[in-house]
């Protein structure tokens, strides 16, 4: 429905201007008048004809002074939408046979917004430009805030472009779809648009440049902040259309499974809690995921310690992470191969083996994968083998390397006692970081060489030259 409302003050045969500013701005359009009627608050003329016929209808209208110019615009738009006013404004029709109304209260922007949506009316505001202020911009602010889908155009001084403004507004309205709703708290709705039917545009509830045959889709994500005793609802529809979608929401504050409770369930550590919706609700004095923890009979300090999180390792992983341990009742339960309060210590001594194959060279002990050398002895270093006053490492390993790698030297019986691990390599591989290998002559005068290398687990490996 096209809405043209006149609420004006003029002398006969003068061109009309927009009404004066009044706070949020009145909203009516003034046109040339054939004659001046007696004063009245508002007189409405609705147009359901073609655009070409509307201009002739406008010229036939008479105009008068509004008795309350500041609120005449709101008055005009509401009457044109619903047909009349009452005290307080109730959105009902109160016109007499001549098109005049007898009630004098004026609607608010909120009331007008509600009625425009209810009656599927999209307003068009043709605003004359003023030298003192930017009226079109002020009207646009009001439209953006209260009248989705509405449009604002600048009216020429002689109103000659009124038909073009209406036509361009029609073109915009018919090529755009915008969803509006009646959502109120505690309901929240987020829109997403598929304007071409496929591409998602998040946080959008309108599509423009639509052509005949285009498929438009909208997705609504609905959430509710609180549980309600009774069903709540809202409607959503394309702006300007009568069809709407009614959405009824029934909040389910309790799961169906709460009606079935298994007291003293075996799944809750042999009856130490009730099973509700697959979750254990522990009896007094018990806690934990399956009520496996007991705080009865413990003093306050112990109970507090049990309720605290388990210790973390240097990487801030609880109990060293899932591969090393799990947290049970505030204590780390380490998996095989790990120990310590945070399960970060490997129980294996592999990292502590010296080149002789002995744990920390028999000069210390392995603690958390690290050699703790005996302070009363002269050995130190990663595997307690470093000693400035001791025989060199080359000399200590000579006999075992010779027998294990080449089958010469000490007896076979003694060779079997050698714990070293030997890897045969090419000669050029024996020089590591510019350090020459250990080199000796055997009983036959043949040279043999070897060196020491730490593997990825800090274990010492002896590498001997191939024959």
C-alpha positions in Angstrom: 0.0 0.0 0.0 1.4 3.4 -0.9 1.2 5.9 1.9 0.9 9.6 1.2 0.0 11.8 4.3 -0.5 15.6 4.4 -0.2 17.5 7.6 0.6 21.1 6.7 0.2 24.8 7.1 -0.1 26.8 3.8 -1.8 29.7 2.1 -3.9 28.8 -1.0 -2.0 28.1 -4.2 1.4 28.1 -2.5 4.0 25.3 -2.8 4.2 23.3 0.4 7.3 22.4 2.5 7.9 19.8 5.2 6.6 20.5 8.7 8.9 22.0 11.3 11.4 19.9 13.3 10.1 18.5 16.5 12.6 16.2 18.3 12.6 13.0 16.3 11.0 14.8 13.3 7.5 14.6 12.1 6.9 12.5 9.0 4.6 13.9 6.4 4.8 15.3 2.9 3.4 18.6 1.6 2.1 19.3 -1.8 0.6 22.1 -3.8 -3.0 22.9 -2.7 -6.0 24.1 -4.6 -7.7 25.7 -1.5 -7.3 26.0 2.3 -9.7 24.0 4.5 -10.7 24.8 8.0 -8.1 23.8 10.6 -8.0 20.1 11.5 -5.5 17.8 13.2 -5.2 15.5 10.2 -7.0 14.3 7.2 -5.9 11.1 5.5 -6.1 10.0 1.9 -5.0 6.4 1.0 -3.9 5.5 -2.5 -4.4 2.0 -3.9 -4.2 3.1 -7.5 -1.4 3.1 -10.0 1.4 5.6 -9.6 0.3 7.6 -12.6 -3.2 8.1 -11.1 -1.8 9.2 -7.7 -0.4 12.5 -9.0 -3.8 13.5 -10.2 -5.3 12.5 -6.8 -2.8 14.6 -5.0 -3.7 17.7 -7.0 -7.3 17.4 -6.0 -6.6 17.5 -2.3 -7.2 20.6 -0.1 -5.0 21.5 2.7 -5.3 23.1 6.1 -3.3 24.1 9.2 -2.6 21.3 11.6 -3.7 22.1 15.2 -0.6 20.5 16.5 2.2 20.8 14.0 5.1 19.3 16.1 3.5 15.8 16.3 1.6 15.9 13.1 3.9 13.6 11.2 3.6 10.7 13.6 -0.2 11.4 13.7 -0.3 11.3 9.9 1.6 8.1 9.5 -0.4 6.2 12.1 -3.7 7.3 10.8 -2.7 6.4 7.2 -1.7 3.0 8.5 -4.7 2.1 10.7 -7.3 4.8 9.9 -7.5 6.8 13.1 -6.5 7.4 16.7 -7.9 7.3 20.2 -6.8 8.3 23.7 -4.4 6.7 24.4 -3.5 5.6 20.9 -4.9 2.1 20.4 -4.2 1.7 16.7 -8.0 1.5 15.9 -9.9 3.5 13.3 -11.8 6.6 14.6 -12.6 8.5 11.4 -16.0 10.0 10.6 -17.7 9.9 7.2 -15.7 12.9 6.0 -12.3 11.4 6.8 -11.8 13.5 10.0 -11.0 12.0 13.4 -12.2 13.2 16.7 -9.4 11.9 19.0 -6.4 14.0 19.6 -3.6 11.9 21.2 -0.5 11.2 19.1 1.3 7.9 18.7 4.9 7.2 19.6 7.6 6.0 17.2 7.4 2.6 19.0 3.6 2.4 18.4 4.0 3.4 14.8 6.8 0.9 14.2 4.6 -1.9 15.6 1.6 -1.0 13.5 3.5 -0.6 10.3 4.9 -4.1 10.7 1.5 -5.4 11.7 -0.3 -3.9 8.7 2.6 -4.7 6.3 3.2 -1.0 5.4 6.6 0.2 4.2 6.8 4.0 4.6 8.4 6.3 2.0 9.5 9.8 3.2 9.9 12.6 0.7 11.7 15.3 2.5 12.3 18.9 1.4 15.9 20.1 1.8 16.3 23.0 4.3 19.1 25.6 4.3 19.2 25.5 8.1 19.5 21.7 8.6 19.9 18.4 6.8 16.4 17.1 7.1 16.9 14.0 4.8 19.8 12.8 7.0 17.7 13.3 10.2 14.8 11.3 8.6 17.2 8.6 7.5 18.3 8.2 11.1 14.7 7.7 12.2 14.1 5.2 9.4 17.2 3.2 10.3 16.2 3.0 13.9 12.4 2.4 13.7 11.3 1.6 10.1 13.1 -1.3 8.4 12.6 -1.3 4.7 11.6 2.4 4.7 13.2 4.8 2.4 14.0 8.6 2.3 14.3 10.8 -0.7 14.9 14.5 -1.2 11.9 16.4 -2.5 12.4 19.1 -5.1 11.4 22.6 -4.2 8.3 22.4 -6.5 7.7 18.7 -5.6 8.1 17.8 -9.3 10.1 14.6 -8.5 7.5 13.1 -6.1 6.4 10.4 -8.6 10.1 9.5 -9.3 10.8 9.1 -5.6 7.8 6.8 -5.2 8.8 4.8 -8.3 12.5 4.4 -7.2 11.3 3.3 -3.7 9.0 0.7 -5.2 11.9 -0.7 -7.3 14.0 -1.0 -4.2 11.2 -2.6 -2.2 10.4 -5.2 -4.9 14.1 -6.2 -5.4 14.9 -6.6 -1.7 13.8 -9.1 1.0 14.4 -8.3 4.6 13.2 -10.5 7.5 11.7 -8.9 10.5 10.6 -10.6 13.8 8.8 -10.0 17.1 11.7 -11.4 19.2 11.8 -10.3 22.8 13.9 -11.5 25.8 14.7 -14.1 26.8 14.8 -15.2 23.1 17.8 -14.5 20.9 17.8 -15.0 17.1 20.9 -14.9 14.8 20.2 -14.8 11.1 22.3 -16.1 8.2 21.4 -15.5 4.5 21.8 -17.5 1.4 21.0 -14.8 -1.1 22.0 -16.9 -4.1 20.7 -20.0 -2.6 24.2 -21.4 -1.8 26.7 -18.9 -0.5 26.4 -18.2 3.3 26.4 -14.6 4.5 26.5 -14.7 8.3 24.7 -12.2 10.6 22.5 -11.0 7.7 18.7 -11.0 7.4 18.3 -9.2 4.1 19.1 -9.8 0.4 19.1 -7.2 -2.3 19.2 -7.1 -6.1 16.7 -10.0 -6.3 15.3 -11.0 -9.6 12.3 -13.0 -10.6 13.0 -16.7 -10.1 15.8 -16.3 -7.6 15.8 -18.8 -4.7 16.5 -17.1 -1.3 17.2 -19.0 1.9 17.6 -17.9 5.5 19.0 -19.8 8.5 17.9 -18.9 12.0 19.8 -19.9 15.1 17.5 -19.5 18.1 18.6 -19.6 21.8 16.9 -18.9 25.1 18.6 -17.4 28.1 16.3 -19.0 30.8 13.8 -21.7 31.4 10.2 -20.7 31.2 7.2 -22.4 32.7 5.0 -21.8 29.7 5.7 -22.0 25.9 7.0 -18.7 24.4 6.9 -17.7 20.8 7.8 -15.2 18.2 7.0 -14.6 14.5 9.3 -13.9 11.6 8.3 -12.8 8.1 9.5 -10.9 5.0 9.0 -7.2 5.4 5.9 -6.1 3.6 4.3 -9.6 3.3 1.4 -10.9 5.2 2.7 -14.5 5.4 4.7 -15.2 8.6 6.3 -18.1 10.4 5.3 -18.6 14.0 8.0 -20.2 16.1 6.9 -21.8 19.4 9.6 -22.6 22.0 9.1 -25.0 24.9 12.0 -25.0 27.2 12.9 -28.3 28.8 14.7 -27.5 32.0 15.1 -31.1 33.1 16.3 -34.0 31.1 14.0 -37.0 30.8 16.7 -39.1 32.4 16.4 -37.3 35.7 13.2 -39.2 36.2 15.2 -42.4 36.3 17.7 -42.5 39.2 19.7 -45.5 40.2 20.6 -45.1 43.9 23.7 -46.8 45.2 24.8 -47.8 41.7 27.5 -50.3 41.2 28.9 -48.0 38.5 29.6 -45.4 41.2 32.4 -47.3 42.9 30.3 -50.1 44.2 27.3 -48.1 45.5 29.1 -45.0 46.7 26.7 -42.8 44.7 23.5 -42.6 42.6 23.6 -42.8 38.8 21.7 -39.8 37.3 21.8 -39.3 33.5 24.9 -41.3 33.3 26.7 -39.2 35.9 27.5 -40.3 39.5 26.1 -38.1 42.2 28.3 -39.1 45.1 27.1 -39.9 48.6 28.3 -37.8 51.5 32.0 -38.3 52.2 32.7 -39.4 48.6 33.9 -37.5 45.6 35.5 -38.1 42.2 34.2 -38.9 38.7 32.8 -42.2 39.9 32.8 -41.5 43.6 36.1 -43.3 44.0 37.6 -40.9 46.5 36.9 -41.1 50.2 37.4 -38.1 52.5 35.8 -39.7 55.6 38.2 -40.4 58.5 40.7 -37.9 57.2 41.7 -34.7 58.9 41.0 -31.3 57.3 44.5 -31.0 55.8 44.4 -34.4 54.1 40.9 -33.8 52.7 42.0 -30.5 51.3 45.1 -32.1 49.7 42.9 -34.8 48.1 40.6 -32.2 46.6 43.5 -30.2 45.0 44.6 -30.9 41.4 47.5 -33.4 40.9 51.0 -32.1 40.3 52.2 -31.1 36.9 55.5 -31.7 35.2 57.9 -29.1 33.7 55.6 -28.9 30.6 52.6 -28.1 32.9 51.1 -31.5 32.1 49.1 -33.1 34.9 50.9 -36.3 36.0 53.2 -36.0 33.0 50.3 -36.3 30.5 48.1 -39.2 29.6 51.0 -41.4 28.4 52.7 -41.2 31.8 50.1 -41.1 34.5 46.6 -40.2 35.6 45.2 -38.1 38.4 43.2 -40.1 41.0 41.8 -38.4 44.1 44.5 -35.7 44.0 47.4 -38.1 43.6 49.3 -39.2 40.4 49.1 -42.8 39.6 52.0 -43.4 37.2 52.0 -45.8 34.4 54.7 -48.5 34.0 58.0 -47.0 33.2 57.5 -43.8 35.1 57.6 -42.7 38.7 57.7 -39.6 40.9 55.0 -37.2 42.3 54.2 -35.9 38.8 55.1 -39.2 36.9 57.9 -37.4 35.0 60.8 -39.7 36.0 61.6 -42.7 33.8 62.3 -45.9 35.8 64.6 -47.1 33.1 68.4 -46.6 33.7 69.1 -46.6 29.9 70.1 -42.9 30.0 72.5 -43.6 32.9 74.6 -46.3 31.3 78.3 -45.5 31.0 80.6 -46.5 28.1 81.5 -49.5 30.2 77.8 -50.6 30.2 77.5 -50.0 33.9 75.0 -47.8 35.6 76.7 -44.4 36.2 80.0 -46.2 35.8 79.5 -47.7 39.3 80.4 -44.3 40.6 76.8 -43.1 41.3 73.2 -44.0 40.9 70.5 -43.2 38.4 67.7 -40.9 39.6 64.9 -39.9 37.3 67.0 -40.8 34.3 70.0 -38.7 35.4 73.2 -39.9 37.0 73.8 -38.7 40.5 77.6 -39.1 40.9 79.0 -40.1 44.4 80.5 -37.0 45.9 83.1 -39.0 47.7 84.6 -40.3 44.5 86.6 -38.5 41.8 84.1 -39.2 39.0 81.6 -36.8 37.4 80.0 -36.0 34.1 76.7 -37.3 32.6 77.6 -40.9 33.3 80.1 -40.4 36.1 83.0 -41.3 33.8 84.9 -38.0 33.7 88.1 -38.1 35.9 91.2 -36.0 35.4 93.4 -38.3 37.5 92.0 -41.6 36.2 93.1 -43.8 33.3 91.6 -42.4 30.1 88.4 -43.8 28.7 90.2 -45.1 25.7 92.4 -47.3 28.0 89.4 -48.6 30.0 87.6 -49.8 26.9 90.5 -51.0 24.8 90.4 -54.7 25.8 86.6 -55.1 25.4 86.5 -53.3 22.0 89.4 -55.5 20.7 87.7 -58.7 21.7 84.1 -57.8 20.8 84.9 -56.1 17.5 87.9 -58.2 16.2 88.0 -61.4 18.3 91.5 -60.8 19.6 93.1 -59.8 22.9 91.6 -61.0 26.2 90.2 -64.5 26.6 86.7 -65.4 25.4 85.5 -66.0 28.9 86.5 -62.4 30.0 85.2 -61.0 26.7 81.7 -62.3 27.6 81.8 -60.1 30.7 82.2 -57.0 28.6 78.9 -55.0 28.8 79.7 -52.5 26.0 77.7 -52.1 22.9 79.9 -52.0 19.8 78.9 -50.7 16.3 81.2 -51.2 13.4 81.6 -48.2 11.1 83.9 -46.9 8.3 87.1 -45.1 9.3 85.9 -41.6 8.3 82.9 -42.0 10.6 85.2 -42.3 13.7 86.1 -38.6 13.7 83.4 -36.8 15.6 83.4 -33.0 16.0 87.0 -32.9 15.0 88.1 -35.2 17.8 90.4 -38.1 16.9 89.4 -41.6 17.8 91.2 -43.9 20.3 93.8 -45.9 18.3 95.8 -49.0 19.4 97.9 -51.8 18.0 97.0 -55.4 18.7 99.4 -58.3 19.3 99.9 -58.7 15.5 100.8 -55.1 15.1 97.5 -54.2 13.4 95.9 -50.8 14.2 92.3 -50.6 15.4 90.3 -47.5 16.4 87.1 -46.6 18.2 85.3 -43.6 19.6 82.4 -42.7 22.0 79.0 -41.4 20.8 75.9 -40.5 22.9 72.7 -41.7 21.2 69.3 -40.0 21.4 68.7 -41.3 24.9 72.1 -40.1 26.2 73.4 -43.7 26.2 77.1 -44.1 25.3 77.8 -46.2 22.2 81.2 -47.4 21.1 81.9 -47.3 17.4 84.8 -49.3 16.1 86.5 -49.3 12.7 85.5 -52.1 10.4 88.3 -54.5 9.5 
